[in-house]
Amino acid sequence: MVRRELGDGATIYLNFLLPKYDPAAVEMLESLLTDANVARPIKVMSKDVETPARAWECARFHRGEIELVGLICDHRLVEEPQTATVELDRTAHVFDLRARAALGETDAIESTLAPGEAKVYALLPYSVTGMNLTLGEDWSYSVALQGTGEVGDHVLHISLTDPEGNRQRAYDKNVLAVGGKYEGRAPLALNDAEGEWTLTIRDVLTAVTAEARVSYAPASQ
C-alpha cells in the first residue's frame, strides 16, 4: 500500500486486489476511512465478525430532517438470505415503508434480506400520531398530519373508491404535503356512479390513514 501526501489530503494506492468480504480487509478499509475523517452514517453489521454482511448496498435521501434509507442485497453476489444489524448515526422514529410497520424509536434495525430483495426505511425526528381530514364544498378537502414534533414534508397517496367498493385507480395520485398539510379536490366525472364514494388519504412514510365518505350526484358536479 502506497500513501502520498497531496496538499491538505492524500492519495492511497492499495496495489493489490481486495479479497471478497474478508474481515481483515473490512477492518483495513474502516481504518483508512477513519483516518480520512470519513464517517459512515449507516453501518450494516453482522453478529459474526468472521462472516460480515455481503453485498448490501445502501442509498440515502434527505428532505429537511427526514431521511430515507434504501437497502438492497445484490443477487449476483449472494445466494442465501442474510440477517444483519443496520446501525444508524442517531436515534430516530423508524418506519418500514414496504412492510408498512412502525419499528419504534431506535438507533439500530434488525433486517433480513434475500438476494435481490430491497427494503426502505424512513427515519423521522418525530412520531406521526394522526391525520385530520376535513371536507369542504364540491369535494374539496384539507389534510393535516399530527406529530409529536414539528411535522416535515410528507408524500400523501390519495385514492377514491366508488359506491360498489371498487377502487378507481384513474384517480390515484401522490401529492407533496409541505409541513404535513395539503389542500385538494376530488375531480369526479359526470359519468361516475351516483352514491356514496370513499376518499382515502395515506401518509406514504408512516401509513397513517384517514377516510371520508360523501354522497355524490352527477347533477351537482
C-alpha positions in Angstrom: 0.0 0.0 0.0 1.4 3.4 -1.1 0.4 6.7 0.6 1.2 10.1 -0.9 0.5 13.4 0.8 -1.1 15.8 -1.6 -1.9 19.3 -0.3 -4.3 19.1 2.6 -5.2 15.5 1.6 -3.6 12.3 0.5 -3.9 9.5 -2.1 -3.7 5.9 -1.2 -2.8 3.2 -3.7 -3.6 -0.3 -2.5 -1.5 -2.1 -5.1 -3.4 -5.3 -4.6 -6.9 -6.8 -5.2 -9.2 -6.8 -2.2 -10.4 -10.3 -1.1 -14.2 -10.5 -1.1 -15.6 -9.7 2.3 -12.6 -10.7 4.2 -12.8 -9.5 7.8 -9.2 -8.2 7.7 -9.9 -6.2 4.5 -13.0 -4.7 6.0 -11.1 -3.7 9.1 -8.4 -2.1 6.9 -10.9 -0.1 4.9 -12.6 1.0 8.1 -9.2 2.2 9.4 -8.5 4.1 6.2 -11.9 5.9 6.2 -11.5 6.8 9.9 -8.0 8.2 9.2 -9.6 10.3 6.4 -12.3 11.5 8.8 -15.0 9.9 6.6 -17.9 8.8 8.8 -20.3 6.1 7.9 -23.8 7.3 8.8 -25.3 3.8 8.1 -23.4 0.7 9.1 -24.6 -2.9 8.2 -23.0 -5.2 10.8 -23.1 -8.9 11.1 -23.2 -10.5 14.5 -20.3 -12.8 13.5 -17.2 -10.7 12.6 -15.8 -13.7 10.7 -18.8 -13.6 8.3 -19.5 -9.9 7.5 -22.7 -8.9 5.7 -22.1 -9.3 2.0 -23.3 -7.3 -1.0 -25.6 -4.9 0.9 -26.0 -1.7 -1.0 -27.3 1.5 0.7 -28.8 4.6 -0.8 -29.9 7.7 1.3 -32.3 10.6 0.6 -32.8 13.7 2.7 -35.5 16.3 2.8 -35.1 18.5 5.8 -34.7 16.4 8.9 -36.4 13.4 7.3 -34.2 10.7 5.8 -35.0 7.7 3.7 -32.6 4.7 3.8 -32.8 2.1 1.0 -31.1 -1.3 1.2 -30.7 -4.0 -1.4 -28.8 -7.3 -1.5 -27.0 -7.9 -4.7 -28.4 -11.2 -6.1 -25.3 -11.6 -8.3 -23.0 -12.0 -5.3 -25.0 -13.9 -2.7 -27.3 -17.0 -2.8 -28.8 -17.1 0.7 -30.8 -14.6 2.8 -28.7 -12.6 5.3 -29.6 -11.1 8.6 -27.7 -8.0 9.8 -28.0 -5.1 12.2 -28.4 -1.7 10.4 -26.7 0.8 12.8 -27.9 4.4 12.5 -25.9 7.5 13.4 -28.7 8.8 15.6 -31.9 7.7 17.4 -35.0 8.2 15.2 -38.6 7.1 14.8 -38.1 4.4 12.2 -40.8 3.1 9.8 -40.5 0.2 7.3 -42.2 1.6 4.2 -42.6 -1.7 2.3 -44.0 -3.6 5.3 -45.9 -0.5 6.5 -44.7 -1.2 10.0 -43.5 1.2 12.7 -40.3 0.0 14.3 -40.3 2.5 17.2 -37.7 5.0 18.3 -34.3 3.3 17.9 -30.7 3.7 16.6 -30.5 0.1 15.2 -32.6 -2.1 12.9 -32.5 -5.8 12.7 -33.0 -6.6 9.0 -33.1 -9.7 6.8 -32.6 -9.5 3.0 -32.9 -12.3 0.5 -30.8 -12.0 -2.7 -32.3 -9.2 -4.8 -34.7 -8.0 -2.1 -34.9 -4.4 -1.1 -36.1 -2.5 2.0 -36.8 1.2 2.6 -36.8 2.8 6.0 -38.0 6.3 6.9 -36.1 8.0 9.8 -38.1 10.8 11.4 -37.3 13.1 14.3 -40.9 12.8 15.5 -43.7 10.3 15.5 -46.8 10.9 13.3 -49.8 10.4 15.7 -52.7 11.1 13.3 -54.2 12.8 10.3 -57.0 15.4 10.2 -59.1 15.2 7.1 -61.7 17.9 6.6 -64.2 18.0 3.8 -65.3 21.3 2.2 -67.8 22.1 -0.6 -67.8 20.4 -4.0 -65.5 17.6 -2.9 -62.7 19.9 -1.7 -60.7 18.7 1.3 -57.8 19.7 3.5 -55.4 17.4 5.3 -53.1 18.0 8.2 -50.7 15.5 9.8 -50.3 15.5 13.5 -47.0 14.6 15.3 -45.0 14.7 18.5 -42.9 17.4 16.9 -42.8 19.9 14.0 -44.0 17.9 11.0 -41.9 18.0 7.9 -42.7 17.4 4.2 -44.6 14.2 3.6 -45.9 12.4 0.5 -49.6 11.5 0.6 -51.3 8.8 -1.5 -54.8 9.7 -2.5 -57.4 7.2 -3.8 -61.1 7.1 -4.4 -63.5 4.1 -4.1 -66.8 4.1 -5.8 -70.2 3.1 -4.3 -69.7 -0.5 -5.3 -66.5 -0.8 -3.4 -64.2 -0.6 -6.4 -61.1 1.5 -6.2 -61.0 3.8 -9.2 -57.2 3.8 -10.0 -57.6 6.6 -12.5 -57.9 8.9 -9.6 -54.9 7.6 -7.7 -52.2 10.1 -7.1 -49.3 11.1 -4.9 -49.0 14.7 -3.6 -46.5 16.6 -1.5 -47.8 17.8 1.8 -45.5 20.7 2.8 -45.2 20.8 6.5 -47.7 17.9 6.6 -50.5 19.9 5.1 -52.3 19.7 1.8 -55.5 21.0 0.1 -57.1 19.4 -2.9 -60.3 18.5 -4.7 -61.6 15.1 -5.9 -62.3 15.6 -9.6 -65.3 13.2 -10.1 -66.7 13.0 -13.6 -70.2 13.4 -14.8 -70.4 9.7 -15.8 -69.1 8.5 -12.4 -71.6 6.4 -10.4 -74.0 8.1 -8.1 -73.9 7.2 -4.5 -71.5 7.2 -1.5 -67.8 7.5 -2.5 -64.9 7.0 -0.2 -61.9 9.3 -0.2 -58.8 7.6 1.3 -55.6 9.5 2.1 -52.5 7.6 3.3 -49.2 9.0 4.5 -46.6 7.1 2.5 -43.9 7.4 5.2 -45.9 6.1 8.1 -49.1 4.5 6.6 -51.2 6.8 8.9 -54.6 6.9 7.0 -57.8 8.9 7.0 -61.1 8.3 5.2 -64.2 10.3 4.4 -67.4 9.3 2.8 -69.6 11.7 0.8 -72.7 11.2 -1.3 -72.2 12.1 -5.0 -74.8 13.1 -7.5 -73.5 13.9 -11.0 -76.0 16.7 -11.5 -74.5 18.6 -8.6 -71.0 18.5 -10.1 
